[in-house]
Amino acid sequence: MTTSVPKLIRTSLHRTIESLGLSRKMEEYTAVDLWQVIVGQRIAKVAIAERIFDGRLYVHVTRSTWRNELVFLKKEIINKINATMGKEIVKDIIFR
């Protein structure tokens, strides 16, 4: 009986999150949280994912030279994020 309790809790939490319409937001937070894993430490040191709003990922970049470089890598990064998440979470990235 104890092995089914975690499953029941997980199912209950999942249903509650879905009924509140929060599942998309949770996926967005997860994608932001995985930024360093997805882009690697080298990029994560100079580019910090802040939030996702309306399919746009906002990333703070500390150096303009890196911002220019990341613009060229934008499509690749979007594809990596969406592949990691298993669905389209990010449609565009705004580097600032």
N, CA, C and O atoms as a Tinker XYZ file with bonds, in Angstrom:
   384  protein
     1  N      0.815000   -1.197000    0.000000    73     2
     2  CA     0.000000    0.000000    0.000000    64     1     3
     3  C      0.863000    1.266000    0.000000    63     2     4     5
     4  O      0.468000    2.279000   -0.579000    81     3
     5  N      2.034000    1.221000    0.642000    73     3     6
     6  CA     2.872000    2.427000    0.708000    64     5     7
     7  C      3.444000    2.806000   -0.648000    63     6     8     9
     8  O      3.723000    3.982000   -0.882000    81     7
     9  N      3.628000    1.847000   -1.546000    73     7    10
    10  CA     4.178000    2.190000   -2.862000    64     9    11
    11  C      3.184000    2.951000   -3.717000    63    10    12    13
    12  O      3.584000    3.678000   -4.626000    81    11
    13  N      1.894000    2.798000   -3.445000    73    11    14
    14  CA     0.901000    3.510000   -4.250000    64    13    15
    15  C      0.682000    4.937000   -3.766000    63    14    16    17
    16  O      0.161000    5.759000   -4.520000    81    15
    17  N      1.061000    5.254000   -2.539000    73    15    18
    18  CA     0.858000    6.604000   -2.006000    64    17    19
    19  C      1.629000    7.651000   -2.812000    63    18    20    21
    20  O      1.033000    8.662000   -3.186000    81    19
    21  N      2.927000    7.463000   -3.103000    73    19    22
    22  CA     3.618000    8.460000   -3.929000    64    21    23
    23  C      2.982000    8.619000   -5.308000    63    22    24    25
    24  O      2.920000    9.729000   -5.837000    81    23
    25  N      2.513000    7.522000   -5.889000    73    23    26
    26  CA     1.857000    7.598000   -7.191000    64    25    27
    27  C      0.568000    8.400000   -7.094000    63    26    28    29
    28  O      0.265000    9.204000   -7.976000    81    27
    29  N     -0.187000    8.184000   -6.029000    73    27    30
    30  CA    -1.436000    8.919000   -5.839000    64    29    31
    31  C     -1.165000   10.413000   -5.648000    63    30    32    33
    32  O     -1.876000   11.254000   -6.198000    81    31
    33  N     -0.143000   10.732000   -4.873000    73    31    34
    34  CA     0.213000   12.131000   -4.645000    64    33    35
    35  C      0.655000   12.775000   -5.954000    63    34    36    37
    36  O      0.218000   13.877000   -6.286000    81    35
    37  N      1.525000   12.086000   -6.699000    73    35    38
    38  CA     2.010000   12.616000   -7.980000    64    37    39
    39  C      0.844000   12.838000   -8.945000    63    38    40    41
    40  O      0.768000   13.878000   -9.599000    81    39
    41  N     -0.056000   11.872000   -9.034000    73    39    42
    42  CA    -1.217000   11.999000   -9.905000    64    41    43
    43  C     -2.105000   13.149000   -9.463000    63    42    44    45
    44  O     -2.593000   13.919000  -10.291000    81    43
    45  N     -2.312000   13.262000   -8.171000    73    43    46
    46  CA    -3.138000   14.336000   -7.633000    64    45    47
    47  C     -2.522000   15.706000   -7.905000    63    46    48    49
    48  O     -3.227000   16.636000   -8.298000    81    47
    49  N     -1.209000   15.836000   -7.700000    73    47    50
    50  CA    -0.524000   17.099000   -7.979000    64    49    51
    51  C     -0.591000   17.443000   -9.465000    63    50    52    53
    52  O     -0.834000   18.591000   -9.837000    81    51
    53  N     -0.375000   16.447000  -10.299000    73    51    54
    54  CA    -0.428000   16.658000  -11.747000    64    53    55
    55  C     -1.817000   17.156000  -12.165000    63    54    56    57
    56  O     -1.934000   18.091000  -12.958000    81    55
    57  N     -2.850000   16.535000  -11.634000    73    55    58
    58  CA    -4.221000   16.945000  -11.970000    64    57    59
    59  C     -4.509000   18.357000  -11.471000    63    58    60    61
    60  O     -5.147000   19.144000  -12.170000    81    59
    61  N     -4.045000   18.680000  -10.275000    73    59    62
    62  CA    -4.260000   20.012000   -9.710000    64    61    63
    63  C     -3.560000   21.072000  -10.552000    63    62    64    65
    64  O     -4.145000   22.110000  -10.862000    81    63
    65  N     -2.319000   20.814000  -10.918000    73    63    66
    66  CA    -1.554000   21.756000  -11.757000    64    65    67
    67  C     -2.260000   21.956000  -13.091000    63    66    68    69
    68  O     -2.373000   23.084000  -13.571000    81    67
    69  N     -2.732000   20.877000  -13.688000    73    67    70
    70  CA    -3.444000   20.973000  -14.968000    64    69    71
    71  C     -4.756000   21.731000  -14.811000    63    70    72    73
    72  O     -5.089000   22.575000  -15.643000    81    71
    73  N     -5.501000   21.437000  -13.750000    73    71    74
    74  CA    -6.806000   22.094000  -13.568000    64    73    75
    75  C     -6.655000   23.591000  -13.303000    63    74    76    77
    76  O     -7.556000   24.367000  -13.622000    81    75
    77  N     -5.544000   23.998000  -12.733000    73    75    78
    78  CA    -5.278000   25.412000  -12.486000    64    77    79
    79  C     -4.662000   26.108000  -13.701000    63    78    80    81
    80  O     -4.459000   27.322000  -13.699000    81    79
    81  N     -4.370000   25.323000  -14.734000    73    79    82
    82  CA    -3.781000   25.895000  -15.944000    64    81    83
    83  C     -2.317000   26.273000  -15.771000    63    82    84    85
    84  O     -1.819000   27.179000  -16.440000    81    83
    85  N     -1.634000   25.578000  -14.877000    73    83    86
    86  CA    -0.242000   25.913000  -14.577000    64    85    87
    87  C      0.780000   25.003000  -15.248000    63    86    88    89
    88  O      1.983000   25.222000  -15.099000    81    87
    89  N      0.335000   23.997000  -15.978000    73    87    90
    90  CA     1.290000   23.037000  -16.548000    64    89    91
    91  C      2.234000   23.707000  -17.546000    63    90    92    93
    92  O      3.426000   23.400000  -17.565000    81    91
    93  N      1.726000   24.604000  -18.360000    73    91    94
    94  CA     2.582000   25.305000  -19.335000    64    93    95
    95  C      3.625000   26.149000  -18.602000    63    94    96    97
    96  O      4.795000   26.164000  -18.985000    81    95
    97  N      3.201000   26.851000  -17.549000    73    95    98
    98  CA     4.116000   27.691000  -16.782000    64    97    99
    99  C      5.199000   26.835000  -16.123000    63    98   100   101
   100  O      6.361000   27.238000  -16.074000    81    99
   101  N      4.834000   25.680000  -15.625000    73    99   102
   102  CA     5.807000   24.772000  -15.007000    64   101   103
   103  C      6.835000   24.310000  -16.044000    63   102   104   105
   104  O      8.025000   24.211000  -15.743000    81   103
   105  N      6.376000   24.030000  -17.253000    73   103   106
   106  CA     7.299000   23.628000  -18.327000    64   105   107
   107  C      8.242000   24.777000  -18.679000    63   106   108   109
   108  O      9.426000   24.556000  -18.934000    81   107
   109  N      7.724000   25.992000  -18.691000    73   107   110
   110  CA     8.559000   27.157000  -18.980000    64   109   111
   111  C      9.622000   27.349000  -17.899000    63   110   112   113
   112  O     10.786000   27.604000  -18.209000    81   111
   113  N      9.226000   27.227000  -16.642000    73   111   114
   114  CA    10.190000   27.347000  -15.545000    64   113   115
   115  C     11.252000   26.259000  -15.631000    63   114   116   117
   116  O     12.427000   26.510000  -15.362000    81   115
   117  N     10.844000   25.065000  -16.003000    73   115   118
   118  CA    11.792000   23.961000  -16.151000    64   117   119
   119  C     12.795000   24.269000  -17.262000    63   118   120   121
   120  O     13.992000   24.036000  -17.097000    81   119
   121  N     12.318000   24.788000  -18.386000    73   119   122
   122  CA    13.207000   25.132000  -19.501000    64   121   123
   123  C     14.222000   26.197000  -19.081000    63   122   124   125
   124  O     15.401000   26.097000  -19.420000    81   123
   125  N     13.771000   27.210000  -18.349000    73   123   126
   126  CA    14.684000   28.253000  -17.863000    64   125   127
   127  C     15.697000   27.639000  -16.903000    63   126   128   129
   128  O     16.885000   27.958000  -16.952000    81   127
   129  N     15.219000   26.757000  -16.031000    73   127   130
   130  CA    16.095000   26.109000  -15.057000    64   129   131
   131  C     17.156000   25.231000  -15.728000    63   130   132   133
   132  O     18.257000   25.080000  -15.199000    81   131
   133  N     16.836000   24.658000  -16.872000    73   131   134
   134  CA    17.768000   23.777000  -17.594000    64   133   135
   135  C     18.699000   24.527000  -18.544000    63   134   136   137
   136  O     19.504000   23.898000  -19.231000    81   135
   137  N     18.610000   25.841000  -18.597000    73   135   138
   138  CA    19.409000   26.663000  -19.504000    64   137   139
   139  C     20.879000   26.269000  -19.495000    63   138   140   141
   140  O     21.457000   26.027000  -20.554000    81   139
   141  N     21.490000   26.201000  -18.326000    73   139   142
   142  CA    22.925000   25.903000  -18.227000    64   141   143
   143  C     23.239000   24.521000  -18.798000    63   142   144   145
   144  O     24.256000   24.342000  -19.468000    81   143
   145  N     22.396000   23.573000  -18.543000    73   143   146
   146  CA    22.602000   22.213000  -19.057000    64   145   147
   147  C     22.486000   22.200000  -20.584000    63   146   148   149
   148  O     23.253000   21.519000  -21.265000    81   147
   149  N     21.537000   22.944000  -21.104000    73   147   150
   150  CA    21.270000   22.948000  -22.543000    64   149   151
   151  C     22.374000   23.666000  -23.318000    63   150   152   153
   152  O     22.855000   23.152000  -24.328000    81   151
   153  N     22.779000   24.853000  -22.852000    73   151   154
   154  CA    23.761000   25.645000  -23.611000    64   153   155
   155  C     25.201000   25.393000  -23.176000    63   154   156   157
   156  O     26.131000   25.740000  -23.903000    81   155
   157  N     25.398000   24.805000  -22.023000    73   155   158
   158  CA    26.743000   24.548000  -21.514000    64   157   159
   159  C     27.250000   25.684000  -20.635000    63   158   160   161
   160  O     26.746000   26.806000  -20.686000    81   159
   161  N     28.248000   25.372000  -19.836000    73   159   162
   162  CA    28.788000   26.337000  -18.873000    64   161   163
   163  C     29.387000   27.572000  -19.523000    63   162   164   165
   164  O     29.239000   28.680000  -19.008000    81   163
   165  N     30.052000   27.393000  -20.631000    73   163   166
   166  CA    30.742000   28.505000  -21.291000    64   165   167
   167  C     29.763000   29.630000  -21.650000    63   166   168   169
   168  O     30.021000   30.802000  -21.376000    81   167
   169  N     28.649000   29.259000  -22.260000    73   167   170
   170  CA    27.633000   30.252000  -22.617000    64   169   171
   171  C     26.874000   30.713000  -21.377000    63   170   172   173
   172  O     26.571000   31.898000  -21.240000    81   171
   173  N     26.570000   29.797000  -20.488000    73   171   174
   174  CA    25.803000   30.143000  -19.288000    64   173   175
   175  C     26.527000   31.155000  -18.396000    63   174   176   177
   176  O     25.886000   31.857000  -17.614000    81   175
   177  N     27.845000   31.235000  -18.506000    73   175   178
   178  CA    28.596000   32.224000  -17.716000    64   177   179
   179  C     28.318000   33.651000  -18.170000    63   178   180   181
   180  O     28.402000   34.584000  -17.371000    81   179
   181  N     27.990000   33.828000  -19.436000    73   179   182
   182  CA    27.785000   35.177000  -19.978000    64   181   183
   183  C     26.337000   35.443000  -20.395000    63   182   184   185
   184  O     25.983000   36.581000  -20.704000    81   183
   185  N     25.503000   34.411000  -20.405000    73   183   186
   186  CA    24.110000   34.557000  -20.828000    64   185   187
   187  C     23.208000   33.857000  -19.819000    63   186   188   189
   188  O     23.314000   32.648000  -19.610000    81   187
   189  N     22.327000   34.622000  -19.200000    73   187   190
   190  CA    21.475000   34.100000  -18.137000    64   189   191
   191  C     20.012000   34.140000  -18.587000    63   190   192   193
   192  O     19.465000   35.205000  -18.873000    81   191
   193  N     19.398000   32.968000  -18.644000    73   191   194
   194  CA    17.979000   32.892000  -18.996000    64   193   195
   195  C     17.171000   33.475000  -17.844000    63   194   196   197
   196  O     17.366000   33.111000  -16.685000    81   195
   197  N     16.263000   34.384000  -18.183000    73   195   198
   198  CA    15.490000   35.063000  -17.147000    64   197   199
   199  C     14.062000   34.535000  -17.040000    63   198   200   201
   200  O     13.593000   34.201000  -15.952000    81   199
   201  N     13.374000   34.465000  -18.187000    73   199   202
   202  CA    11.968000   34.045000  -18.165000    64   201   203
   203  C     11.504000   33.737000  -19.583000    63   202   204   205
   204  O     12.152000   34.088000  -20.570000    81   203
   205  N     10.371000   33.076000  -19.644000    73   203   206
   206  CA     9.717000   32.829000  -20.918000    64   205   207
   207  C      8.334000   33.461000  -20.837000    63   206   208   209
   208  O      7.593000   33.247000  -19.877000    81   207
   209  N      8.001000   34.240000  -21.857000    73   207   210
   210  CA     6.688000   34.873000  -21.926000    64   209   211
   211  C      6.211000   34.821000  -23.375000    63   210   212   213
   212  O      6.911000   35.275000  -24.280000    81   211
   213  N      5.040000   34.276000  -23.589000    73   211   214
   214  CA     4.467000   34.131000  -24.932000    64   213   215
   215  C      5.414000   33.441000  -25.910000    63   214   216   217
   216  O      5.513000   33.845000  -27.069000    81   215
   217  N      6.102000   32.413000  -25.452000    73   215   218
   218  CA     6.991000   31.652000  -26.325000    64   217   219
   219  C      8.339000   32.301000  -26.572000    63   218   220   221
   220  O      9.161000   31.766000  -27.317000    81   219
   221  N      8.573000   33.457000  -25.948000    73   219   222
   222  CA     9.854000   34.154000  -26.096000    64   221   223
   223  C     10.685000   33.976000  -24.831000    63   222   224   225
   224  O     10.236000   34.273000  -23.724000    81   223
   225  N     11.892000   33.490000  -25.020000    73   223   226
   226  CA    12.829000   33.337000  -23.908000    64   225   227
   227  C     13.672000   34.606000  -23.832000    63   226   228   229
   228  O     14.309000   34.993000  -24.811000    81   227
   229  N     13.674000   35.243000  -22.681000    73   227   230
   230  CA    14.457000   36.455000  -22.475000    64   229   231
   231  C     15.756000   36.074000  -21.772000    63   230   232   233
   232  O     15.752000   35.453000  -20.709000    81   231
   233  N     16.868000   36.464000  -22.397000    73   231   234
   234  CA    18.190000   36.093000  -21.898000    64   233   235
   235  C     19.029000   37.353000  -21.718000    63   234   236   237
   236  O     19.193000   38.140000  -22.650000    81   235
   237  N     19.552000   37.534000  -20.520000    73   235   238
   238  CA    20.463000   38.653000  -20.241000    64   237   239
   239  C     21.875000   38.216000  -20.613000    63   238   240   241
   240  O     22.373000   37.200000  -20.128000    81   239
   241  N     22.516000   39.005000  -21.489000    73   239   242
   242  CA    23.877000   38.689000  -21.944000    64   241   243
   243  C     24.801000   39.792000  -21.440000    63   242   244   245
   244  O     24.538000   40.977000  -21.647000    81   243
   245  N     25.893000   39.391000  -20.771000    73   243   246
   246  CA    26.772000   40.366000  -20.128000    64   245   247
   247  C     27.702000   41.098000  -21.088000    63   246   248   249
   248  O     28.204000   42.172000  -20.758000    81   247
   249  N     27.936000   40.541000  -22.258000    73   247   250
   250  CA    28.858000   41.160000  -23.221000    64   249   251
   251  C     28.225000   41.234000  -24.605000    63   250   252   253
   252  O     27.609000   40.279000  -25.076000    81   251
   253  N     28.390000   42.385000  -25.242000    73   251   254
   254  CA    27.781000   42.575000  -26.563000    64   253   255
   255  C     28.365000   41.632000  -27.609000    63   254   256   257
   256  O     27.660000   41.215000  -28.528000    81   255
   257  N     29.637000   41.297000  -27.480000    73   255   258
   258  CA    30.238000   40.364000  -28.441000    64   257   259
   259  C     29.559000   39.000000  -28.356000    63   258   260   261
   260  O     29.320000   38.350000  -29.374000    81   259
   261  N     29.252000   38.577000  -27.137000    73   259   262
   262  CA    28.541000   37.308000  -26.959000    64   261   263
   263  C     27.106000   37.414000  -27.468000    63   262   264   265
   264  O     26.575000   36.459000  -28.035000    81   263
   265  N     26.482000   38.565000  -27.270000    73   263   266
   266  CA    25.112000   38.749000  -27.757000    64   265   267
   267  C     25.073000   38.540000  -29.269000    63   266   268   269
   268  O     24.183000   37.863000  -29.784000    81   267
   269  N     26.040000   39.124000  -29.974000    73   267   270
   270  CA    26.103000   38.948000  -31.429000    64   269   271
   271  C     26.301000   37.482000  -31.808000    63   270   272   273
   272  O     25.662000   36.984000  -32.735000    81   271
   273  N     27.176000   36.802000  -31.098000    73   271   274
   274  CA    27.438000   35.385000  -31.367000    64   273   275
   275  C     26.186000   34.536000  -31.127000    63   274   276   277
   276  O     25.876000   33.632000  -31.903000    81   275
   277  N     25.481000   34.838000  -30.050000    73   275   278
   278  CA    24.294000   34.059000  -29.700000    64   277   279
   279  C     23.153000   34.265000  -30.702000    63   278   280   281
   280  O     22.342000   33.363000  -30.911000    81   279
   281  N     23.093000   35.421000  -31.306000    73   279   282
   282  CA    22.083000   35.651000  -32.334000    64   281   283
   283  C     22.269000   34.652000  -33.480000    63   282   284   285
   284  O     21.292000   34.148000  -34.034000    81   283
   285  N     23.504000   34.373000  -33.824000    73   283   286
   286  CA    23.782000   33.392000  -34.882000    64   285   287
   287  C     23.436000   31.968000  -34.443000    63   286   288   289
   288  O     23.132000   31.120000  -35.282000    81   287
   289  N     23.480000   31.701000  -33.140000    73   287   290
   290  CA    23.187000   30.372000  -32.609000    64   289   291
   291  C     21.733000   30.208000  -32.168000    63   290   292   293
   292  O     21.345000   29.146000  -31.680000    81   291
   293  N     20.941000   31.243000  -32.338000    73   291   294
   294  CA    19.570000   31.271000  -31.820000    64   293   295
   295  C     18.751000   30.052000  -32.234000    63   294   296   297
   296  O     18.166000   29.382000  -31.383000    81   295
   297  N     18.703000   29.761000  -33.520000    73   295   298
   298  CA    17.886000   28.644000  -34.013000    64   297   299
   299  C     18.325000   27.319000  -33.390000    63   298   300   301
   300  O     17.497000   26.500000  -32.994000    81   299
   301  N     19.637000   27.127000  -33.312000    73   299   302
   302  CA    20.175000   25.896000  -32.716000    64   301   303
   303  C     19.792000   25.787000  -31.235000    63   302   304   305
   304  O     19.429000   24.710000  -30.764000    81   303
   305  N     19.872000   26.887000  -30.519000    73   303   306
   306  CA    19.521000   26.883000  -29.092000    64   305   307
   307  C     18.030000   26.606000  -28.917000    63   306   308   309
   308  O     17.640000   25.831000  -28.043000    81   307
   309  N     17.201000   27.232000  -29.738000    73   307   310
   310  CA    15.757000   26.980000  -29.668000    64   309   311
   311  C     15.460000   25.502000  -29.903000    63   310   312   313
   312  O     14.667000   24.898000  -29.180000    81   311
   313  N     16.098000   24.926000  -30.914000    73   311   314
   314  CA    15.895000   23.501000  -31.204000    64   313   315
   315  C     16.337000   22.624000  -30.038000    63   314   316   317
   316  O     15.665000   21.645000  -29.712000    81   315
   317  N     17.464000   22.964000  -29.406000    73   315   318
   318  CA    17.950000   22.174000  -28.262000    64   317   319
   319  C     16.991000   22.252000  -27.078000    63   318   320   321
   320  O     16.706000   21.245000  -26.430000    81   319
   321  N     16.500000   23.451000  -26.804000    73   319   322
   322  CA    15.561000   23.618000  -25.687000    64   321   323
   323  C     14.306000   22.792000  -25.931000    63   322   324   325
   324  O     13.871000   22.038000  -25.061000    81   323
   325  N     13.732000   22.937000  -27.110000    73   323   326
   326  CA    12.491000   22.224000  -27.416000    64   325   327
   327  C     12.686000   20.717000  -27.462000    63   326   328   329
   328  O     11.799000   19.964000  -27.061000    81   327
   329  N     13.840000   20.270000  -27.946000    73   327   330
   330  CA    14.128000   18.829000  -27.962000    64   329   331
   331  C     14.269000   18.305000  -26.535000    63   330   332   333
   332  O     13.779000   17.223000  -26.215000    81   331
   333  N     14.937000   19.074000  -25.686000    73   331   334
   334  CA    15.103000   18.668000  -24.290000    64   333   335
   335  C     13.756000   18.582000  -23.585000    63   334   336   337
   336  O     13.521000   17.673000  -22.789000    81   335
   337  N     12.880000   19.524000  -23.876000    73   335   338
   338  CA    11.567000   19.552000  -23.231000    64   337   339
   339  C     10.563000   18.592000  -23.880000    63   338   340   341
   340  O      9.531000   18.274000  -23.290000    81   339
   341  N     10.871000   18.137000  -25.092000    73   339   342
   342  CA     9.974000   17.200000  -25.765000    64   341   343
   343  C      8.758000   17.864000  -26.395000    63   342   344   345
   344  O      7.820000   17.183000  -26.808000    81   343
   345  N      8.771000   19.172000  -26.470000    73   343   346
   346  CA     7.682000   19.923000  -27.107000    64   345   347
   347  C      8.136000   21.341000  -27.336000    63   346   348   349
   348  O      9.161000   21.766000  -26.801000    81   347
   349  N      7.380000   22.080000  -28.130000    73   347   350
   350  CA     7.761000   23.461000  -28.420000    64   349   351
   351  C      7.399000   24.359000  -27.230000    63   350   352   353
   352  O      6.227000   24.625000  -26.964000    81   351
   353  N      8.411000   24.804000  -26.544000    73   351   354
   354  CA     8.246000   25.717000  -25.421000    64   353   355
   355  C      8.703000   27.113000  -25.839000    63   354   356   357
   356  O      8.088000   28.114000  -25.471000    81   355
   357  N      9.785000   27.167000  -26.608000    73   355   358
   358  CA    10.383000   28.434000  -27.028000    64   357   359
   359  C     10.238000   28.601000  -28.536000    63   358   360   361
   360  O     10.588000   27.710000  -29.309000    81   359
   361  N      9.717000   29.758000  -28.940000    73   359   362
   362  CA     9.584000   30.080000  -30.360000    64   361   363
   363  C     10.634000   31.098000  -30.795000    63   362   364   365
   364  O     11.018000   31.154000  -31.963000    81   363
   365  N     11.092000   31.902000  -29.833000    73   363   366
   366  CA    12.065000   32.948000  -30.142000    64   365   367
   367  C     12.896000   33.226000  -28.888000    63   366   368   369
   368  O     12.469000   32.930000  -27.772000    81   367
   369  N     14.067000   33.789000  -29.080000    73   367   370
   370  CA    14.917000   34.190000  -27.959000    64   369   371
   371  C     15.258000   35.662000  -28.136000    63   370   372   373
   372  O     15.674000   36.096000  -29.210000    81   371
   373  N     15.075000   36.409000  -27.074000    73   371   374
   374  CA    15.426000   37.824000  -27.058000    64   373   375
   375  C     16.681000   37.964000  -26.196000    63   374   376   377
   376  O     16.643000   37.744000  -24.985000    81   375
   377  N     17.781000   38.328000  -26.828000    73   375   378
   378  CA    19.026000   38.546000  -26.105000    64   377   379
   379  C     19.142000   40.033000  -25.789000    63   378   380   381
   380  O     19.034000   40.874000  -26.681000    81   379
   381  N     19.361000   40.350000  -24.525000    73   379   382
   382  CA    19.513000   41.756000  -24.151000    64   381   383
   383  C     20.625000   41.952000  -23.158000    63   382   384
   384  O     20.886000   43.079000  -22.738000    81   383
